[in-house]
Amino acid sequence: MDLSARFDWWFARLPKSPRDGGRVCGLVLRPPGGAEGERVTPDQVEVRPGEGVLGDRWDPQVDPPGSEVSLINVHVLRSLAGVSERMALSGDNLQVDLDLSEANLPIGTELRIGSAVLVVSPEPHRPCARFHGRFGVQGARKVARANRRARRGRGVLCTVAVAGTIRVGDSIGVVRPGA
């Protein structure tokens, strides 16, 4: 019996994020060769096609195509982390105030952030074993349920279409396919 429906109330009670434009609330790097769970939270990052976020450990030889840059909703993350010092542990490169649902950001949607352009990937963003360890079984179940409901609770993965600089506080422009 699937009891995960009980997590729908959790998601419904989170603050609502904007649909047509948001903002970058935080940036995170996972340094290559760094200790497990080591994070850097800069004020700005550089992104490049095929390289993702410069200074992050994303590896095109290991990581799936379409996963160059990861985004997570800041309200989901705050709810899971409890305290702001734990928010970077998710490892997502951009913490954003933007509705990341499939209905709002279909595959191929362009996100114009700073001087960069990211494109929403078809690659799903799922909670991994480390996410389970950092945010607990309940946290992982909450985002998994939101993922199954097309809300992208764990966030969204993107490719870099146009290289550029992204800063904390930058606005996010949304350009949906066919617009």
C-alpha positions, 0 to 999 in steps of 0.5 A: 500500500502506497502511503506517500500521499500523506506527503502531498500536504507538505508540498501544498503548504510550502510558499508558492514560487513564481511561474514566469520568472524567479530569482537565484537565492544561492549558489553551490559548488562541489569542489573536485577532489574535495571531501565528501559533502564539502561545499563552497557557496560563492556569490557568482559562478561561470557556466559553459556548454559541455562543462557545466558550472566551472569549479564543480565536480560534474564530470561529463565522462561519469554523469548523465548527459543533460545534468550539467547544472542542477536547480532546486526550489529554495522553499523545498530545500529550506523545509528539508534542511531545517537550518540555512547552514545545511542547505548547501548539502543538497549539492544543487548548483542553483537554489532558486525561487521558481516553480520547477514543476513539469507543467511550468517548465517543460523539457526544452524550456530556456532559463535566462539567468545573468548572461547564461542560458540553461535548457531544461533537460529530460534527465530526471533529478532523483534523490540519491543515497547521499541525499537520503543520508543528509535529509533522511528517509522522510525527506527523500520520500517527500521529494520522490512523491513530489517528483511522481506528482510532476512537481519536481520536488528534487529539482530539475537538471539543465544543460548550458546553451549559452556560457555566462555568469550567474550571480546570487540575486539574478532574475530568471527569465522563462522561455517555454518551447514554442513561445 
